[in-house]
Each structure stands twice: as structure tokens, then as C-alpha cells.
Amino acid sequence: MPFYKHYSFDLWLTLIKSNPAFKTERAKYFYANFNSAGKSFEEVCVVFRQVDLMVNAINEKTGKNIDAEEMYLMVISIINNYSNDFNDVDVEELYNEMDVLIFKYLPEVYCDNSIDVLRRIKESGASTISLLSNTGFIKGKTLRKVLSLLQLDELLDFQLYSDEVRLSKPNQAFFQLMLDTIDKNKHTELNLQDIIHIGDNPFADVKGAESVGIRSLQINSNHLSISHLLL
């Protein structure tokens, strides 16, 4: 069973995935409430995808973090032909409305084996488990509640989110923070080769892990699944 003393996991497309209905309802909300330019619903959906990809690329490049509120303002700006008139936008209320939607259309566990694999690692008593996640439209404070509802939080020793520490993978400092947060009382002798980070992104996850000298495993975006950890 567990070969590693500590397992670090990415979140999105590694342990969980979006509920498609959430993205649809989110786009409907912006189409109805922030669309003075009269964009089509399909165009609003495209804007969300563009902002998501752009911000993810920026965060990976700089190693820092663009906040969810800033991302939503980008979406509003682009929908309205790059207007920068945000006077009528209550960003706090907007994020709260998005929170309502995400709990109504909860993300899903990535696959049937996800919880079983985490539980088997945890129950061995030989290993600890953590989460190292870049965030985008959804903040860490929301994701902690999501993982509690999905019963994933009880399997994690700690969770680290980019928006809470102002760092994004593959930034070495983010991975180092994960290393520094591991409970050394549980692992009196812990070498870098005793630690593995698992994720779907070959750049943010694999390259990031390699930059601090720990093992890595790419899953889901290739031919491997989380079950490979038990082989």
C-alpha cells in the first residue's frame, strides 16, 4: 500500500470536476444582469471560457493570483465591449450570488475511485494527505465548504489555496509552503523522495513538483487514473 509518506493533490480535474449546470446557470445570470451590450448567451459562455484560460495562464506565468472578483469584473467588461464602468457592480454581492449557485449545483467527485483511494491511503496510518490548489472563479473559502459537503475534507490533513496565500502553481514558493506545512511530528524522518504531488496539469503540477525535488504523477489528462497510486 502507500509508498509515500505524504501525498499532495491538485483539486480541479484531479479530485473534483465542475457540475455542468453551474456554468450554464452562471452564464445565464451574467447574460440577464450584466449584458447592456446585448451579447448572445453563447457569446457570454465564450467570454467565461476566455477569462478562465487567460487568468489561469497569467497565474501560472507569474506564480501569483488574480482574485475571483477581478475575474468576474473582466467577464463583465468583455461582455460589454471592454467597458470599465463598474459603478453599479457590487462585487461582494456578486460573489455571494455565485456562491448560491455553486451550492445549488455542487461540483462532483471526479470519479468513483477518488474517495476510495484517498481513504485507503489515509487508513493505512503511514501517510498524510494535503491539497494544493490554484483557484479561479471559486475561492478557497468556498471550496473548503464544497469539500466538506463531498466528504473529502475528512480525508485531508490540510488544504492550501492560491487565493489565500497569493501564490499559484507552479511557483516554487507555493510547493515549498506545502512542504513546510506537513506535520513533521507524524514523519520524524521525511525526505523529498517520500513526497508525491498528483495532478492533471503537466506544467503547474508536474513541473512545479519537480522544481522542489519531489515526485509527481500526472493523472486524468492522460491514460492514468488515481487508482494508479495503489499499484
N, C-alpha and C positions, 0 to 999 in steps of 0.2 A: 504493500500500500504506500502511503505518502513517502516519496523520495526526497522531498524538500522540506525544510524546517519552516519556511514561510512562503505563502502563495499570495501574490499581489494580482488583483484582477482589474481590468478595464470594466466599464459598465455597459454602455450602449453597444449593441450588436455583439456583445460578449456574454453578458448575463441577462440583459433585458432588451426588448425591442419596442418601438412605438406602437400604440394602438392606431391603426389607420384612420379610425373615426375621429381621433383627436385632431389630427392635422386637417381633416376636412372641416370640422366644426370651427377650428381656429381661423381658417381661411374665410369661412362664412362670416365670422364675427368682424374681421377686418374689411371684408367686402361690403358689409352693411353699415359699418360705423366710421371707417376712415378712407372713404373712396370718393372724394369730391371730383376726382378726375374721370370717374365713370369707367374704370377698368372692368374687364370681364372677370368672372370668378376664376376662370382658368389662368388669366394673367396674374391674379393675386396669388394663386398657388405657386406659379413660377417664381414670383418675387421672393416668397418664403424660402424656396429651394436655393435661389441665388444668394441670398443673405446668409443662409446656413453654411453653404460651401465657402463663401468668401471669408466669413468670420473664422471658420474652422482653419482655413489656410493661413490667415493672419496670425491666429493664436499659436499655431504650430511653428510658424516662422519666427515670431518674436519671443515665444515662450511665456508670454504674458496672458492677460484675459480681458476680453471685451464683454461687458455685462449684458444680461438679458434685456434690461430696459433699453440699452443702447441699440441692441439688435432690433427690438420692436420699433424704435424710432426710425431706424434705417428702412425697415419694411414700409412704414407709413410714408416716409419721404419718397421712396422709389415708386410706390403706388401712385403718388400724386405728382409725378413728373419731377422728382427730386426737389420738391418744396422743402424749405426748412422752417416752415411756420408750425411750431409745436405748441402754441399758446393755449390751445384748447385740450391738450392731451394731459391727462392726469396719469403719470407713469405708474404710480403706486397702485391706483385703482385698476389700471390696465393689467398689471401683473396679477393682481388678485383675481380678476376675471379669468385669466389664463389658468390660474390655479384651480378654479372651479371646474374648468373644462378637463384638466388633466386627471382630476379625481373622479370625474364622471366617466371619462374614457381612459381608464388606467392602463399604463404600459403593461406589457405581457412578459413573463419569463421567456427567455429566448428559445429554449427547447425543453422537452420533457426530462432530459437528463441533468439539467443545470443544478437544480436544488439537490438532487441525489448525490451528485459528485461532490458538491460543497459539504454536504452533511457527512459523507464518508471520510473526507479529509479532516473535518472538524472532530468527528467522533473517535478518530484514531488517537487523539490526545498528544500526538507527536508534532503537530504543525499548527501554526497560526495563519489567519487569512485576513487580507485587507482589500480595500477598494481604492483605486487611483484613477479618478475620472475627470476628463475635460468636460466642462458644461457649456451649454449654448443658450437656447431659449428657456431652459428649465434650470433653476438654481439648485445648489446643493441642499438648501433648507427644505425645498420641496421634494427632492429626490430621497432624502432621509425618510420622509413620511411615506413615500411610494414604496420604498424597500421594506418598511415596517408592514405595510398592508400586504405585500407579496411574500412576507415571512422570510425575507432574505437577510434582514438586518441581524437576526439572531445567530446567523452563521458567520458574521464578520466581527473581527476584533476591533477594527477601526475603519473609518471612511474618510478619504481626502478628496475634496472637490476644488477645481481650479478657481472658481469664483470666490471661494472663501480664503484662499491663500495667495491670490493674484499670480499664479503660476500655471502654465499649461504644458502637457507633454508635447514634445519630447524633452523639454527643458530639464537639464541635469539636476537643477536645484529641486524640482518637483519630485523626482525619483529619490534624491537624497533625503528629502523630507520624509518620504515613506520609510526609508531605511532607518532614519533617526527615531521614528515613531514606534517601531517594532519593540515590544516588551522584552528587554534583554534578560529580565528575571525568568522568563519562560525558556529562554535559549541562552544558557551561560556561555556556550561556545557557538558563535554564529559567523560563518564565513560567507563571502559574497556568493560563492557557488552553491550555498544552501538555500538561496532565494531565487524564485522564478516569478516573472511577470507575464500574465496571459492576456492577450487582446486580439482584436481583429485587424488593427491598423499596422501595416509593416513599417511605417515611418514613426508615428507617435509612440506606439507600443514597443515594437521590436528594436528599432534603433535607439529609442530612449532608454530601454533596459540595458542594452549593450554599452551605452555611453557611461554607465556607472559600474559596469563589470558584473552584472547579474545575468542569470539565464533568462531566456524568453521563449514564448511559444505563441505562434500565430494560429488562431482558430476561426472557424465560421466563414471567413472570407476566402478560405482555401479548402482543401479536401479534409481537413482535420476538424474534430469537434471537441467539446470539453471532456468527453469520455476518454480522450487520448491520455489525459493525466493519470488515469488509473491503470494504464497498461504497463 
